[in-house]
Amino acid sequence: MSAPSLSRPYTSKPRGARLGRRLCAAACAIVAVGLAAPTAVAAPHAAHNAATPHHAVVQNTKSLVVLWAEARPSSFPPNNGTLTIGGTYTCTVGSTVQVGFSSLQIMPTAMPSGAGFLPCGPGVVDANWELTSLGTPDVHHGHVSVFPTFDGAGQLPVQLTA
């Protein structure tokens, strides 16, 4: 009587699994290089001045919240589509802070990304901001996973509908 064989025949992974790994690798690469070009601006509002008690609480604070996304798909091959994200931020330290994002849209696959700088200062508390991606022909309406970075640090991913 012979012992059962411990080796199994080699089977390749399904095509979908390989594609998923490639998309994940591409998304990670975009996160790493997504801060390549400044493409957006923010308009902070001075909601509080130095005399308000709330301002004393937010001294030396930096925070970012992503609240919305808007897709502008390409309308014709010469016009690439863009993805704009936005929300609120607080930055009371320094003069500017770097912000960026990479994102992933599925079916069809699009990976728009963008980067820029936001102004900082004593009055920048709960200020509105928005950031627009570089143009790409694959941007479309639908679900999007956004991977924001703020002041060089990655934030938790956000799931939105654009």
N, C-alpha and C positions, 0 to 999 in steps of 0.2 A: 504494500500500500504506500502510495507516495503522499508527501505533505502538500497541502494546497499552496499554490503559488501566491506569494505576497506582492508580486508586481502586477500592476494593472496595465492594460493597453493604453497608450497615449491617446487622449482625445483633446482636440482643440476646444477652446471656449467658444460659445456661440458668438456670432458676428456682433450682436447687440452689446455683449459684455466688452468686447474689444473696443467698440465705438465709444462706450461709456467711459472706459479708461482713458481713451484718447481725448475725449471732451473734458474730463476732469484734469488731465495733464495740461491741456490748452488753457483751461480756466486758471489753473495755478500759475502758469507762465504769464498770463495777462495780469494777474494780481501782482506779480513780481515786477513787471515793467509797465504797469498801467499808469504810472506817474510821469510819463514821458513828455507831455506837452501841456502847457497851460491853456485851457479852453473855456474857462468860465469865470464869472465874477459873482460877488455877493454884495448885497446892499444892507449892511447892518443898520439897525435903528438904535438910537440911544434911548432905550426904554427907561433907564434909571440914571440918575446922576449921583455924584459922589456923596450928596447929602442924604440920600435915602438909606434906611437901615438895611434893605435887601442887598444893596451894593456891597456892603461890608462882608456879607456872607459869601459872595462869589469872587472875592479877591483871589488872584492866582489860580484861576479855574479855566480849564479847556474841556469842552464837551461838544459832541455832535449827535444830532438825531436825524435820521432819514425818514421822511414822512410820505413822500409821493414820488411817482415816476410818470413820465409822459413820453410816448413813442411818437416820432414823426417819421413814418416809413418813407422810403424813396418813392418818388412819383414817376420817375422815368430813369432809365439807366444813367444819364449824366448826373442826376441829382441823388446823392447818397442820403440815407436816412440817419437820424440821430436819436439818441435817448437822453432825456434830461431828467435828473433826479434833484430833489430838494428837501428842505426841512428847516430846522432851527439849529443854531449853535451858540455857544458862549465861549468867549476867548478874551480874558482880561489880562493876559500876560504876553508881552512882546508886541511887535508891530504887525506881523503877518503869521499865518499858519498854513501849511500845505494840506490840501484835501484832494482826494482822488477816489476813483472807483473803477472796478471792472464788473462786468455783469455777464449773465448767461441767459439767453432766450432759446427755448427748444421749439422745433418744428415750425419753420426751418430754423436751423441753428444760427444764432447771431451772438457775438461776443463784443459789444461796444464797451469802450472804456474812455475815461477822461480824467483830467487833472487840472488843478489851478491853485490859487492862493486866496485866502480870505483875510480881510483886515482884522486886527486885534486891537484892544485898548480897553480903558476903564469902562467905557459905556457900551461895550459889545456884550450884551446879555440877552439871551433868547432872540437873537437876530435871525432874520430869514436869509436863506442862501439857496442857490441852485447851481448846478454844474451840468454842462452839455458834453456829450461824448464827441469824439472824432466821427466823421461821416463814414458809414459803411452801408453797402447795398442790402444787407440782410435784416436790418432792424424792422420789426413788425409789432403790431398790437398783440397783447396777451400777457401771460405771466413772465416775470423776470426775477432772477435772483441777483441781488446787488451785493457786492463785496466792497464796502467803503473802507478808506484809510483816512486817518485824521492825525496830523502832526507826526507822521511816520509810523503810526501804529495801526494795525488792522483792527477793524470793528467786527462785531458779529454780523453775519450775513442777514439780509432783509429780503423777504419775499413780497413782491408788489405786483399789481396789475397795471400795465401801461397802455 
